[in-house]
Amino acid sequence: MKAKKVGEKAMITITRSRYILSDKANCTYCYKCLRNCPVKAISFKQGESFVIEEECVLCGTCVNICPQNAKQYRNDVENFLSLVRKPFILSIAPSFYAYFKEPFKVLSLLKQLGCVYISETSIGAEYVSAEYAKIFSHSNKPLITTACPVVVELVEKYFPEYADYLFKVKSPASVHAEFLKHMFGNLPKVFVSPCIAKKKELEDVFDVVLTFEEFENGLEKIFHESNNTTKGIATLLENMPQTYPDPPHPIRARFYPSSKGVVDSAAAYVGENFPYYVLEGVENIIDFFKTFNGFNEKILIEASACVGGCINGPTMKKEDNILLRHSRLQKAIRILESLNVKKVDRFSVPFDLKRSLKIRKVEYNIPESEVERIFAEMGKTDPEKILDCTGCGYETCRDKAVAIAVGKAEKEMCFAYLVEKVSSVSNLVVEETPNAIVIFKDSKILYINNAAGILFANYPEDMIISICQRAKESSNKIHELYINSRKVYLYPKVFDLPDDGGIVVLFVDLTEMVQQREHMNELRRRTIEKIDEVLNEQMKLAQDIASLLGESIAETKSRFAEFKKFLGEENVDN
């Protein structure tokens, strides 16, 4: 992703994520998702927000952090329901046992819905652990596990210079897909886990990839439709028998979803005493890579985007404490280890375990001159205005300027800029209004706008304050004043600024309106005089020809009198 020349005024093409979807109607532009996104992979433009596929590492932070549920991962429940009651295979991540209170009863239900083979993803993890041990034993540098797809996305997009430090081994889920294909060919395969990133990683090797949340919702929907009830799935599970995963079973890899689980599983092949480090949390992993350069001692680094491991994944039930999840996992492991079933032969590998990385570094080559131009447009030419307040969601003002140059952010996201912009507009309105505005305190004028400057031209400060004081004493009535040899009519509005900041007097100039009213009154007066003149002439004429007209003149007089009365009812005060 390269930026075009600034002079071309072209923006970099950015794509909406296919995995994290945005609800425009719910988004309130609070920037909480952007503030918490570890890689700032969210665009805010023209009243719309969306996750950028080229930048997103699919950690799921935005989905969980949004208070309005405006960010949601893609729902694939319908794809799962289309397979139900037909033969299909199910791969369950080991954190399955931490998510469900009665995991083995859930497996029994799956068997009734057409699942012909339930297998633990941990089988793939056994192959991966053995391969880790093999590679690590011949290495003399740090090596980072690749079970977590978010970690791989981070390296491919943001730290490709450290790609050589990753184990070039497929993830347990990907290896398990190979295992299932080897056993069952093209029979539809479903994978369930707490991970959103798996939807992208596994979309080419599984027919349906679900989170536990989706999986449970799908089962609830089947139960409700088939039983015509609104009761939860727990009601159905009450009478279900226990069903265990089909063999072969893993050896130690069920520990993968807990902290240090990968290390403990690899210990079966490497030996108990080897250097290792557990690195958890996207922010911690990013900080690790930022300062990683130069360290070259042999060590196995178990890396996970989720603090606490997969049992604390983005779609695990938030109401379940992580200790409860861990306890459930341990309980299930004890039960499964007590079974006398065939174990997987991790040394017989009839498929390829090697992973190839797809380096696609997120890099924007924005010239410094473009950043400075954006700063200038935002009024950030003074270093004191480079606040780095993070209110917009970006860590620094420079990061924000780069985002604007790229085309995924707007200047108005900066609160300081927005306040200054609104203030500037307000000042412009005050300056350009035809109403005279004076702000004074005690015997000093603090502010006078253009209209007031013209109205009180050549008036000394004390005279202007005197006029304002009189206006304050009798506000909300029209004042007739002679200012600069001109009679004016002013209507004052007076209010106090908070914290004894002064007195504001706004003079509304009603001179033109009053003059128009006086003109209309004069016109009415002249009309009435003319009517009187005509009426008198009519009366004189009537006296001369009264015998001929009889009572008709009396009626004429009455009508003129009514018209005269009508015109005379309105006066200057109306």
Buried (B, 14 or more C-beta within 10 A) or exposed (E): BEBEEBEEEEBBEBEEBEBBBBEEEBBEBBBBBBBBBBBBBBBBBEEEBBBBBBBBBBBBBBBBBBEEEBBBBBBBBEBBBEBBEEEBBBBBBBBBBBBBEBBBBBBBBBBEBEBBBBBBBBBBBBBBBBBBBBBBEEBEEBBBBBBBBBBBBBBBBBBBEBBEBBBBBBBBBBBBBBBBBEEBEEBBBBBBBBBBBBBBBBBEBBBBBBBBBBBBBBBBBBBBEEEEEEEEBEEBBEEBEEBBBBEBBBBBBBBBBBBBBBBBBBBBBBEEEBEBBBBBBBEBBBEBBEEBEEEEEEBBBBBBBBEBBBBBBBBBBEEBEBEBBBEBBBEBBEBBEEEEEEEBEBEEBEEEBEBEBEEEEBEEEBEEEBBEBBBEEBBBEEEEBBEEEBBBBBEEBBBBBBBBBBBBBBBEBBEBBBEBBEEEEEEEEBEEBEBBBBBBBEEEBBEBBBBBEEBBEEBEEEEBBEBBBEBBEEBEEEBEBEBEEEEBBBBBBBEEEEEEEBBBBBBBBBBEEBEEBEEEBEEBEEBBEEBEEEBEEBEEEBEEEEEEBEEEBEEBBEEBEEBBEEBEEEEEEE
